[in-house]
Amino acid sequence: MQEIVATLENLCDRTSSLEAVVQKLVSQTMTKEERNALRRQYYRQARDAELKDRLVLPDRHVLTAGDDRLEKFHGAWAEVGMRFGKLDQPEHFLTWFVHEWNCCTYLKKPITFSGSSFRVWLGHLRHPFGAGDLMHYYQKRGGCPQLRSEAEYQDFQGRPWWDWGYKVLFPVFSEMRELGFDTLPARFQRCVRILLGGFGDLEVLSGMEPWDPNAGRHNINKMLCRIGADYVSMLRACFIGLKVSPCPVQVPPT
């Protein structure tokens, strides 16, 4: 058996070498214009293959309206999420997942970054959002982001990223529960549930209602004293996933 494997490897090496020689001979007999045309055709075919299964952007708000066509991706996303979960890497999972949704699912990005703000697709145009307006992430404030006034509380409730948590993350979370999400490390579970808001059914303090952006300013501030660090860490992971390319996170092996 080992001899057969060695023979096959030798044949593969010889075939690769032969292909290289043929390509070199062909390129030498082609004009510069023909080589450039062939190169453009190759790049065009590679690009078409990369975009083959991607979706056209919806004709509605990409965050608040949701997209039923994402259902075909939920199983694969959930399976990768479970791999990150077993390693207790919620930040890596969220960075990868946000990047995958934003950069590798649609023909054009739902959320781009230009200047100093994100540009969110609303169905017919893009609207600018700062990181604070989009997801309540403020790099300079750091620490536990306490809601200091009723105005901040209302802003906190209305962040579009809560809609993303329900429309995009929650279906994947549901698939992960079928795969054994409740057996994953406690911190991984907590961090993912934080971004789901009231749909995550996360109990932060005993005797108090679950984590929810509509829980009331006093209660939210009390809960943020307990989970504020994880909350900010999740927002930072999402921020990185939206802004960087290529993705800085590698998917764990099976």
CORGIGI-V286124 format. One record per helix or strand. SS is the DSSP state (a for helix, b for strand). FROM is the first residue (numbers start at 1). TO is the last residue. Records with the same first field share a line. If there is no record, write none. Layout:
# CORGIGI-V286124
SS=FROM-TO ; FROM-TO
This chain:
# CORGIGI-V286124
a=2-29 ; 32-50 ; 68-86 ; 90-103 ; 131-135 ; 150-157 ; 160-178 ; 181-183 ; 186-195 ; 197-200 ; 217-243
b=55-55 ; 106-106 ; 111-114 ; 117-121 ; 126-129
